[in-house]
Amino acid sequence: MIRRLTADGVMENINGLCTLLSDSVDSGVSIGFLPPLDPIEALAYWDSVRLAVHDGSRILLAALNGGEVSGSVQLDLCMWADGRHRAEVMKLMVLRTARRKGLGTALMAAAEETALAEGRSLLMVDTCKGDPTEAVYRGAGYQVAGEIPGYARCADGELRSGVLFYKLIE
Ligand SMILES: CC(C)(COP(=O)(O)OP(=O)(O)OC[C@H]1O[C@@H](n2cnc3c(N)ncnc32)[C@H](O)[C@@H]1OP(=O)(O)O)[C@@H](O)C(=O)NCCC(=O)NCCS
Protein backbone atom coordinates (compact mmCIF):
# COMPACT_ATOMS: atom_id res chain seq x y z
CA MET A 1 0.00 0.00 0.00
CA ILE A 2 1.59 3.29 -1.11
CA ARG A 3 0.55 6.20 1.10
CA ARG A 4 1.39 9.88 1.27
CA LEU A 5 2.78 10.52 4.75
CA THR A 6 2.03 13.64 6.76
CA ALA A 7 4.66 15.11 9.10
CA ASP A 8 3.05 13.08 11.91
CA GLY A 9 3.13 10.02 9.65
CA VAL A 10 6.90 10.44 9.34
CA MET A 11 7.20 10.21 13.14
CA GLU A 12 4.80 7.23 13.30
CA ASN A 13 6.97 5.34 10.79
CA ILE A 14 10.36 6.67 11.89
CA ASN A 15 11.86 3.25 12.72
CA GLY A 16 10.82 1.77 9.39
CA LEU A 17 12.10 4.82 7.50
CA CYS A 18 15.49 4.68 9.27
CA THR A 19 15.75 0.94 8.51
CA LEU A 20 14.92 1.60 4.85
CA LEU A 21 17.56 4.33 4.56
CA SER A 22 20.25 2.23 6.33
CA ASP A 23 19.42 -0.77 4.15
CA SER A 24 19.84 1.31 0.97
CA VAL A 25 23.04 3.03 2.11
CA ASP A 26 24.53 -0.27 3.28
CA SER A 27 23.70 -1.83 -0.10
CA GLY A 28 26.42 0.49 -1.43
CA VAL A 29 24.40 2.78 -3.70
CA SER A 30 24.89 6.50 -4.08
CA ILE A 31 22.00 8.05 -2.21
CA GLY A 32 23.58 11.02 -0.49
CA PHE A 33 25.23 9.11 2.36
CA LEU A 34 28.26 6.86 2.66
CA PRO A 35 28.21 3.54 4.55
CA PRO A 36 28.13 2.76 7.40
CA LEU A 37 25.21 5.07 8.16
CA ASP A 38 25.22 6.45 11.72
CA PRO A 39 21.70 5.94 13.22
CA ILE A 40 21.80 9.55 14.48
CA GLU A 41 22.46 10.75 10.92
CA ALA A 42 19.48 8.70 9.68
CA LEU A 43 17.21 10.20 12.36
CA ALA A 44 18.44 13.74 11.57
CA TYR A 45 17.77 13.15 7.87
CA TRP A 46 14.17 11.98 8.41
CA ASP A 47 13.60 14.88 10.77
CA SER A 48 14.65 17.27 7.98
CA VAL A 49 12.19 15.48 5.67
CA ARG A 50 9.45 15.79 8.34
CA LEU A 51 10.02 19.57 8.49
CA ALA A 52 9.92 19.89 4.69
CA VAL A 53 6.69 17.82 4.57
CA HIS A 54 5.27 20.06 7.28
CA ASP A 55 6.10 23.26 5.35
CA GLY A 56 4.63 21.82 2.14
CA SER A 57 7.79 21.78 0.04
CA ARG A 58 8.19 17.99 0.11
CA ILE A 59 5.92 15.02 -0.51
CA LEU A 60 6.85 11.65 0.94
CA LEU A 61 5.22 8.51 -0.46
CA ALA A 62 5.83 5.28 1.42
CA ALA A 63 4.94 1.65 0.79
CA LEU A 64 3.77 0.38 4.18
CA ASN A 65 3.68 -3.30 4.99
CA GLY A 66 2.58 -3.85 8.59
CA GLY A 67 5.16 -2.01 10.70
CA GLU A 68 7.69 -2.09 7.86
CA VAL A 69 8.39 0.59 5.27
CA SER A 70 9.17 -1.49 2.15
CA GLY A 71 9.94 1.50 -0.03
CA SER A 72 9.63 5.24 -0.40
CA VAL A 73 10.10 8.11 -2.81
CA GLN A 74 9.99 11.88 -2.40
CA LEU A 75 8.94 14.83 -4.52
CA ASP A 76 10.73 18.08 -3.80
CA LEU A 77 8.36 20.79 -5.02
CA CYS A 78 10.13 23.82 -6.46
CA MET A 79 8.86 26.79 -4.46
CA TRP A 80 10.32 29.56 -6.67
CA ALA A 81 7.68 31.69 -8.39
CA ASP A 82 8.97 30.71 -11.83
CA GLY A 83 9.27 27.00 -11.02
CA ARG A 84 5.93 26.05 -9.53
CA HIS A 85 5.39 23.65 -12.44
CA ARG A 86 8.35 21.43 -11.63
CA ALA A 87 9.47 18.97 -8.99
CA GLU A 88 12.48 16.79 -8.30
CA VAL A 89 12.02 13.08 -7.63
CA MET A 90 14.32 12.14 -4.76
CA LYS A 91 15.56 9.14 -2.84
CA LEU A 92 13.68 6.30 -4.45
CA MET A 93 14.40 3.35 -2.14
CA VAL A 94 13.14 -0.22 -1.84
CA LEU A 95 14.22 -2.66 0.89
CA ARG A 96 16.63 -5.25 -0.46
CA THR A 97 14.16 -8.02 0.52
CA ALA A 98 11.41 -6.38 -1.59
CA ARG A 99 13.36 -5.57 -4.77
CA ARG A 100 12.68 -6.78 -8.32
CA LYS A 101 8.96 -7.14 -7.68
CA GLY A 102 7.89 -3.88 -9.31
CA LEU A 103 7.72 -1.73 -6.17
CA GLY A 104 10.29 0.82 -7.42
CA THR A 105 8.28 1.20 -10.62
CA ALA A 106 5.03 1.50 -8.65
CA LEU A 107 6.55 4.22 -6.44
CA MET A 108 7.66 6.16 -9.54
CA ALA A 109 4.12 5.89 -10.98
CA ALA A 110 2.63 7.08 -7.67
CA ALA A 111 5.09 10.01 -7.59
CA GLU A 112 4.03 10.99 -11.12
CA GLU A 113 0.33 10.79 -10.29
CA THR A 114 0.88 12.87 -7.15
CA ALA A 115 2.96 15.44 -9.02
CA LEU A 116 0.20 15.86 -11.61
CA ALA A 117 -2.38 16.34 -8.87
CA GLU A 118 -0.11 19.06 -7.44
CA GLY A 119 0.01 20.81 -10.82
CA ARG A 120 3.63 19.86 -11.53
CA SER A 121 4.25 19.03 -15.19
CA LEU A 122 8.06 18.70 -15.28
CA LEU A 123 9.85 16.07 -13.23
CA MET A 124 13.60 15.74 -12.81
CA VAL A 125 15.69 13.03 -11.21
CA ASP A 126 19.40 12.20 -11.09
CA THR A 127 21.41 9.08 -10.43
CA CYS A 128 24.94 7.74 -10.70
CA LYS A 129 25.79 6.40 -14.13
CA GLY A 130 25.47 2.63 -14.25
CA ASP A 131 23.23 2.27 -11.17
CA PRO A 132 20.18 -0.03 -11.57
CA THR A 133 18.04 3.06 -10.99
CA GLU A 134 18.83 4.17 -14.53
CA ALA A 135 16.75 1.24 -15.86
CA VAL A 136 13.86 2.16 -13.54
CA TYR A 137 13.86 5.79 -14.74
CA ARG A 138 14.14 4.85 -18.40
CA GLY A 139 11.34 2.30 -17.92
CA ALA A 140 9.18 5.05 -16.42
CA GLY A 141 9.67 7.15 -19.56
CA TYR A 142 12.33 9.60 -18.37
CA GLN A 143 14.70 11.13 -20.95
CA VAL A 144 18.40 11.80 -20.40
CA ALA A 145 19.15 15.54 -20.14
CA GLY A 146 22.88 14.98 -19.79
CA GLU A 147 25.80 13.60 -17.85
CA ILE A 148 27.92 15.31 -15.22
CA PRO A 149 31.43 13.95 -14.62
CA GLY A 150 32.69 13.40 -11.08
CA TYR A 151 29.22 13.88 -9.65
CA ALA A 152 29.13 11.68 -6.54
CA ARG A 153 31.65 9.83 -4.40
CA CYS A 154 31.17 6.07 -3.98
CA ALA A 155 31.82 4.04 -0.86
CA ASP A 156 35.27 3.13 -2.30
CA GLY A 157 36.19 6.83 -2.59
CA GLU A 158 35.96 6.99 -6.38
CA LEU A 159 34.05 9.82 -8.05
CA ARG A 160 31.36 8.66 -10.49
CA SER A 161 29.48 10.44 -13.24
CA GLY A 162 25.88 11.48 -12.68
CA VAL A 163 23.00 11.26 -15.15
CA LEU A 164 20.22 13.84 -15.09
CA PHE A 165 16.80 12.68 -16.31
CA TYR A 166 13.58 14.58 -16.96
CA LYS A 167 9.99 13.80 -17.89
CA LEU A 168 7.20 16.07 -19.08
CA ILE A 169 3.85 14.91 -17.75
CA GLU A 170 0.36 16.11 -18.63
C1 LIG B 1 16.52 1.25 -7.61
C2 LIG B 1 15.48 0.53 -6.77
C3 LIG B 1 14.55 1.53 -6.10
C4 LIG B 1 14.63 -0.38 -7.70
O1 LIG B 1 13.56 -0.93 -6.94
P1 LIG B 1 12.82 -2.28 -7.42
O2 LIG B 1 11.56 -2.40 -6.64
O3 LIG B 1 13.75 -3.41 -7.36
O4 LIG B 1 12.50 -1.90 -8.94
P2 LIG B 1 11.54 -2.68 -9.95
O5 LIG B 1 11.24 -4.05 -9.42
O6 LIG B 1 10.37 -1.82 -10.23
O7 LIG B 1 12.49 -2.80 -11.24
C5 LIG B 1 12.08 -2.30 -12.50
C6 LIG B 1 13.14 -2.62 -13.53
O8 LIG B 1 14.34 -1.89 -13.26
C7 LIG B 1 15.49 -2.71 -13.59
N1 LIG B 1 16.24 -3.05 -12.38
C8 LIG B 1 15.87 -2.85 -11.10
N2 LIG B 1 16.85 -3.25 -10.27
C9 LIG B 1 17.85 -3.72 -11.04
C10 LIG B 1 19.13 -4.29 -10.76
N3 LIG B 1 19.59 -4.44 -9.50
N4 LIG B 1 19.91 -4.65 -11.81
C11 LIG B 1 19.49 -4.49 -13.07
N5 LIG B 1 18.26 -3.95 -13.41
C12 LIG B 1 17.47 -3.57 -12.40
C13 LIG B 1 14.92 -3.97 -14.23
O9 LIG B 1 14.78 -3.71 -15.61
C14 LIG B 1 13.57 -4.07 -13.55
O10 LIG B 1 12.63 -4.81 -14.29
P3 LIG B 1 12.62 -6.44 -14.15
O11 LIG B 1 12.71 -6.79 -12.70
O12 LIG B 1 11.30 -6.82 -14.78
O13 LIG B 1 13.82 -6.91 -14.91
C15 LIG B 1 16.16 -0.37 -5.71
O14 LIG B 1 17.13 -1.18 -6.34
C16 LIG B 1 16.83 0.43 -4.61
O15 LIG B 1 16.22 0.76 -3.59
N6 LIG B 1 18.13 0.74 -4.77
C17 LIG B 1 18.85 1.48 -3.75
C18 LIG B 1 18.46 2.93 -3.64
C19 LIG B 1 18.81 3.73 -4.88
O16 LIG B 1 19.79 3.48 -5.55
N7 LIG B 1 17.98 4.73 -5.14
C20 LIG B 1 18.12 5.63 -6.24
C21 LIG B 1 19.06 6.74 -6.02
S1 LIG B 1 18.40 8.08 -5.13
PDBQT file of the ligand as one rigid body, heavy atoms in Angstrom, charges set to zero:
ROOT
HETATM    1  C1  LIG A 201      16.518   1.245  -7.607  1.00  0.00    +0.000 C 
HETATM    2  C2  LIG A 201      15.481   0.531  -6.774  1.00  0.00    +0.000 C 
HETATM    3  C3  LIG A 201      14.555   1.530  -6.104  1.00  0.00    +0.000 C 
HETATM    4  C4  LIG A 201      14.630  -0.380  -7.696  1.00  0.00    +0.000 C 
HETATM    5  O1  LIG A 201      13.558  -0.929  -6.940  1.00  0.00    +0.000 OA
HETATM    6  P1  LIG A 201      12.821  -2.275  -7.416  1.00  0.00    +0.000 P 
HETATM    7  O2  LIG A 201      11.560  -2.400  -6.638  1.00  0.00    +0.000 OA
HETATM    8  O3  LIG A 201      13.754  -3.409  -7.359  1.00  0.00    +0.000 OA
HETATM    9  O4  LIG A 201      12.503  -1.896  -8.938  1.00  0.00    +0.000 OA
HETATM   10  P2  LIG A 201      11.544  -2.684  -9.951  1.00  0.00    +0.000 P 
HETATM   11  O5  LIG A 201      11.237  -4.055  -9.422  1.00  0.00    +0.000 OA
HETATM   12  O6  LIG A 201      10.369  -1.815 -10.230  1.00  0.00    +0.000 OA
HETATM   13  O7  LIG A 201      12.491  -2.799 -11.243  1.00  0.00    +0.000 OA
HETATM   14  C5  LIG A 201      12.077  -2.298 -12.503  1.00  0.00    +0.000 C 
HETATM   15  C6  LIG A 201      13.142  -2.616 -13.532  1.00  0.00    +0.000 C 
HETATM   16  O8  LIG A 201      14.342  -1.892 -13.262  1.00  0.00    +0.000 OA
HETATM   17  C7  LIG A 201      15.489  -2.714 -13.592  1.00  0.00    +0.000 C 
HETATM   18  N1  LIG A 201      16.243  -3.046 -12.383  1.00  0.00    +0.000 N 
HETATM   19  C8  LIG A 201      15.872  -2.851 -11.102  1.00  0.00    +0.000 A 
HETATM   20  N2  LIG A 201      16.851  -3.251 -10.265  1.00  0.00    +0.000 NA
HETATM   21  C9  LIG A 201      17.852  -3.720 -11.038  1.00  0.00    +0.000 A 
HETATM   22  C10 LIG A 201      19.130  -4.286 -10.757  1.00  0.00    +0.000 A 
HETATM   23  N3  LIG A 201      19.587  -4.437  -9.502  1.00  0.00    +0.000 N 
HETATM   24  N4  LIG A 201      19.911  -4.647 -11.805  1.00  0.00    +0.000 NA
HETATM   25  C11 LIG A 201      19.489  -4.489 -13.069  1.00  0.00    +0.000 A 
HETATM   26  N5  LIG A 201      18.263  -3.954 -13.412  1.00  0.00    +0.000 NA
HETATM   27  C12 LIG A 201      17.467  -3.573 -12.401  1.00  0.00    +0.000 A 
HETATM   28  C13 LIG A 201      14.921  -3.967 -14.226  1.00  0.00    +0.000 C 
HETATM   29  O9  LIG A 201      14.781  -3.714 -15.613  1.00  0.00    +0.000 OA
HETATM   30  C14 LIG A 201      13.568  -4.067 -13.547  1.00  0.00    +0.000 C 
HETATM   31  O10 LIG A 201      12.631  -4.806 -14.286  1.00  0.00    +0.000 OA
HETATM   32  P3  LIG A 201      12.624  -6.438 -14.148  1.00  0.00    +0.000 P 
HETATM   33  O11 LIG A 201      12.713  -6.794 -12.698  1.00  0.00    +0.000 OA
HETATM   34  O12 LIG A 201      11.297  -6.816 -14.777  1.00  0.00    +0.000 OA
HETATM   35  O13 LIG A 201      13.819  -6.909 -14.914  1.00  0.00    +0.000 OA
HETATM   36  C15 LIG A 201      16.164  -0.367  -5.705  1.00  0.00    +0.000 C 
HETATM   37  O14 LIG A 201      17.129  -1.185  -6.343  1.00  0.00    +0.000 OA
HETATM   38  C16 LIG A 201      16.833   0.430  -4.611  1.00  0.00    +0.000 C 
HETATM   39  O15 LIG A 201      16.220   0.763  -3.593  1.00  0.00    +0.000 OA
HETATM   40  N6  LIG A 201      18.133   0.737  -4.774  1.00  0.00    +0.000 N 
HETATM   41  C17 LIG A 201      18.849   1.480  -3.746  1.00  0.00    +0.000 C 
HETATM   42  C18 LIG A 201      18.463   2.927  -3.645  1.00  0.00    +0.000 C 
HETATM   43  C19 LIG A 201      18.813   3.734  -4.878  1.00  0.00    +0.000 C 
HETATM   44  O16 LIG A 201      19.792   3.485  -5.551  1.00  0.00    +0.000 OA
HETATM   45  N7  LIG A 201      17.975   4.731  -5.135  1.00  0.00    +0.000 N 
HETATM   46  C20 LIG A 201      18.121   5.628  -6.242  1.00  0.00    +0.000 C 
HETATM   47  C21 LIG A 201      19.057   6.740  -6.022  1.00  0.00    +0.000 C 
HETATM   48  S1  LIG A 201      18.398   8.075  -5.128  1.00  0.00    +0.000 SA
ENDROOT
TORSDOF 0
